[in-house]
Amino acid sequence: MIFSLAPMEGITGHVFRRAHARCFGGLSRAYTPFLATPRVGRGFGRRALAELAGPVEEGVEVVPQLLTADADEFVWAAGLLARMGYREVNLNLGCPSGTVVSKGRGAGFLGRPERLEAFLLDVCGRSPLPVSVKTRLGMDDDAEYDRLLDAYCRCPLAELVVHPRVRADLYAGRPRWEAYGRTLARAPFPVAYNGDVFCTGDLDALLAAWPATRHVMLGRGLLANPALARQASGGAGLSRAELRRFHDELLEGYVAEMGGNAVGRMKEWWSYAGRSFEDPMAVRRAVRKARGLDEYAAAAGRVLDGMRLSDDPRFDGRPLLG
Ligand SMILES: Cc1cc2nc3c(=O)[nH]c(=O)nc-3n(C[C@H](O)[C@H](O)[C@H](O)COP(=O)(O)O)c2cc1C
């Protein structure tokens, strides 16, 4: 089974994925949060370049993700990535944000299936790298997916990652597994599953329903329990010492990158990581009000050294500090 790290803008970037690989392991692949695609003739910007240190980091294969509806820009960026040694490029067809959708990108592209199919045939033909796609089922209604799946099946994709929700769902409600099953049965290329795998029981249920599953992408479940991929492969559960080490590596990485703004970044991580503890609301209270690095480090220390870890850490559907 392949376990990969979901792209999560502002959370699962290079600092997170390197620290995770060093402290926990269990993932063989990681997708970058969507990168700003450069104009044709230009290079990647500074922020994107920080994400693009190389195709393999700490033994984990990194797949860059692009968010664009411009075929020339996509092919140009894929060329830059090929020269940097990457082996695959991923297209984001799931981002639900209003500003992205209004420009016909991310999930917004799903509302124009003819145009999307032409785009994919074009970029798959011209891209020097194999092209994979991460998709939702449509904009408003999962009935839209039949047309989209037909289009995908006509394109030579390297892989299709299915997050079986529509844009209007955002991250709520149950993923529509049946659409994933149909994709597995029909697609002439590899298929991956993504969405609401929060514990090994969720994974077991997915595999019982769809035994042909070969790749599961983990997002919020892995944030709440960073040992999840390792556990799912038969390894040990989360320990306090490794969570402490992971926290310290994250903090150090974010401080090096953004100085005092690292506190905000760490609070976002705690929104999910608080679920590793028996009393997530006590974690929330402890870190929420911390201002500045010193206050933050003291608050985080009280949690990491003093609070009990949960016997069954798992995300429960909503971030703690949202
Ligand atoms: C804060 C946040 C940021 C995200 N950023 C991205 C992104 O950059 N690219 C992408 O394809 N999906 C993005 N996603 C969606 C996740 O990759 C994933 O599809 C979603 O969280 C469902 O999987 P999960 O239930 O395992 O978390 C984001 C989700 C969240 C909550």
The ligand as a Gaussian input file, in Angstrom:
#p B3LYP/6-31G(d) Opt

LIG

0 1
 C       -6.168000      23.844000       5.222000
 C       -6.249000      22.967000       3.985000
 C       -5.417000      23.229000       2.900000
 C       -5.495000      22.435000       1.739000
 N       -4.657000      22.707000       0.670000
 C       -4.735000      21.931000      -0.452000
 C       -3.846000      22.133000      -1.571000
 O       -2.961000      23.006000      -1.572000
 N       -3.987000      21.315000      -2.657000
 C       -4.941000      20.299000      -2.698000
 O       -5.038000      19.581000      -3.700000
 N       -5.756000      20.080000      -1.640000
 C       -5.667000      20.845000      -0.536000
 N       -6.463000      20.565000       0.547000
 C       -7.328000      19.350000       0.522000
 C       -6.561000      18.148000       1.112000
 O       -5.441000      17.816000       0.297000
 C       -7.479000      16.908000       1.207000
 O       -8.001000      16.659000      -0.067000
 C       -8.623000      17.104000       2.203000
 O       -8.149000      17.613000       3.435000
 C       -9.365000      15.771000       2.426000
 O       -8.480000      14.767000       2.890000
 P       -8.379000      14.384000       4.470000
 O       -9.772000      14.056000       4.919000
 O       -7.437000      13.213000       4.507000
 O       -7.877000      15.594000       5.172000
 C       -6.419000      21.351000       1.691000
 C       -7.249000      21.096000       2.799000
 C       -7.180000      21.887000       3.931000
 C       -8.090000      21.578000       5.094000

